[in-house]
Each structure stands twice: as C-alpha cells, then as structure tokens.
Amino acid sequence: MQKTEKKNTGEEVDISFNKILQSIKTNAKYLLQKWWILTIALVIGVGLGWGYCFLKGTTYTANCTFTVQGQSASSSLLSSALSLASSLGISSKSGGPSSYDNNFFANLMQSRRIVKETLLQEDTIFKKKDILVNHYINIYELDEDWEGLSYEGFRFKNKNLKKLTRLEDSILTTIYDLILDENLSVEFNVDNPFNSAKFVSSNYELSKHFLKKLLNNTSSYYLREMYSLNTNNFSLAEKRVDSLANAIRDLDVKVARLKDNSNNMVRQSGYVDLNAAIRDQSLLNIQYSSAVNNFEIAKVSLLSQTPILDIIDDPNFSTDTNVPMVILVSIASGIFVLFLTAIGLIVFKFIKSTAEQDVV
C-alpha cells in the first residue's frame, strides 16, 4: 500500500510540473500573438524614459562640508588676547559654550531667517546683478504659475528682511518651503565630526552662489546677532571707563592747583583740601583700574565663547554636474512598461477564460 501511495504522489508532482510548463508555453504563445501591443508598450516606455530625462534636464549640485570649532586657549588668536590680558594683570577663564555645536549650525543653516536673508542678497547670474530670490523666480519660471493672479510678474524690491511687505513676505515664505523640499539638504550625524550640505538646482551659478552665501550667513550669525546682544553692556562699561577717566583728569588738575597754592604754606590746616583731593584721586585710580579690567575681561570672555565655522569643502570648488543617462533610463523604462503590459495581458486572458468557463 505504501509503495502505491508514493508512486501516486510522484505522478501527481509530474502532472503538476507538466501543467506549469504547459501554462508557460500557452502564455508565451499568447504574448507572441499580441506582439504589436507589446511593441507599442515598449515604445511608450522608452518615450516616457526619454521624456523624464528631458524634463529633468541637467542639474548642478553644490556641496559643502563644515564643522564647528569652539574657541579655546590653544587657538592663536585667543592665546594672544589672553597673553595681553595677563600682561595687564587681567585674569579670565577660557572655553566656549557647548550649545554651539554641529547640530546647532545644521539646524541654523535651514532656519527661515538665514535662508530668507540669503535669498535677499545680491549676486550676478546670467551676467545680470539682482537679488537671489528674483534669480530663483526666473530660473524656475515661477511667474508662469502666477498668471491671472494679482501679483503676476511680481519681483522683489526690498533687500532688508525687516522692510518686506506682507506680499513679499508671503511669497518669500513659499519659496523658502520650495527650497527646503526641492533644493537644500543638510545632513547631521552624531557619529560624524562633519556636517554636509547640498543645494541642487538647474543652474550652475545659482547652486554655487546660493550655498556659498548661505554658509557665510550661517558662520557670521554669532558675530552679527549674539555679539550685538552684548553691545549695550559694552557701551555701558565703556561709558563708565570714560567718565572715570574724565573725573580723574579733572581731579589731577585740582590736585596740581592745590599743590601750587600750598608751596609756601606754613599752617597745616591749609593742607586739608589737598589731602582730600589726593585721597579722592587715589580712590578714582582704583575704580578706573577696576573698570578697565572688567571691560577687557568682558571682551576676552566674548572672544573665548565665539564658535568658528570651519569650512572643509567650499561650494566654489565642489559643485557637480549631473547629466541624466538618457539611454539607460529609456531602456529601463521601456523594459518596465513592457513587463507591466505582459502581466496585464496574462491577467486579462486568465479573467476572460475563467468567465467563459463559468458561462459554460
């Protein structure tokens, strides 16, 4: 009984393989009969691939790699400042804030303010000097999407972010979103000491100039913004030093005059005003020395906290040209469409034969 069952199982397997082979042969003959449909599908696929390459065109990718170097006592600039402060009897602590790291600048580079300020800067593209946002509108023909609208043919005139009109700010925000979605990408990796940024566009000069200016704006952010926060403190300290210097100068004149008047004086009571003036002069000198020390410490401390954006790869020397591989893309697209059409014909044949069997 067992041998008979094994024999039957082997026959069933042979029958199953025969059915599969027969089905493959049948489908192959059916597809050969529909050769004209497959040919049309192949031509359409090749055309779609060529059309994609044509529409995409040549793109240019500006690349940059940067890292953040915190100021420390080992840097030559800060070391000189600390040495000068030390020679003047000023002590200070070095070291920079840990918050200004690669992650901070990677996010800062994509921030709304930095990107918008970059778009409002001037540069020459197509031998025409204009702000970058107007170049961006011309290159991507955004004004074609504005046809029939109230701002058709719109161009930016203000170069100051704080002086933008509501319409300018609204359009600039839309372009900012487009740039983040289509053009700009910034990569930050905790395990990587460097950040990388890319700007892809259909114009070589736009890619190179935009990313370069974006880097400059990002690197100068601390000096432009954070340093300005300390301007009031510096100005108050400087005014204090100046006022003390003027007071000392007036007191020196007073002391000199009193000494002249007391040259031939015999009575000791005549020296009371002179002694008081000399005492005030000594106190003012101490206050002036302390004020100068505090002012210099504030400047050296700010210098020690200033991060430096170290650019490894400059966009001026690392902008790549990306030409689509028309032949490869067209062939791949044609094969893909041909495969989908063949699958569709086989499914259609199966559904049709099933429906005919149900009718019978």
Salt bridges, closest charged atoms under 4 A:
GLU117 OE2 - ARG113 NE 3.16
GLU117 OE1 - ARG224 NH2 3.53
GLU122 OE1 - LYS129 NZ 3.80
GLU122 OE2 - LYS159 NZ 2.31
ASP123 OD2 - HIS209 ND1 3.85
ASP123 OD2 - LYS213 NZ 3.78
ASP143 OD2 - ARG155 NH2 3.12
ASP169 OD1 - LYS116 NZ 3.22
GLU225 OE2 - ARG113 NH2 2.85
GLU225 OE2 - ARG224 NH1 3.48
GLU296 OE2 - LYS299 NZ 3.50
ASP314 OD2 - LYS212 NZ 2.54
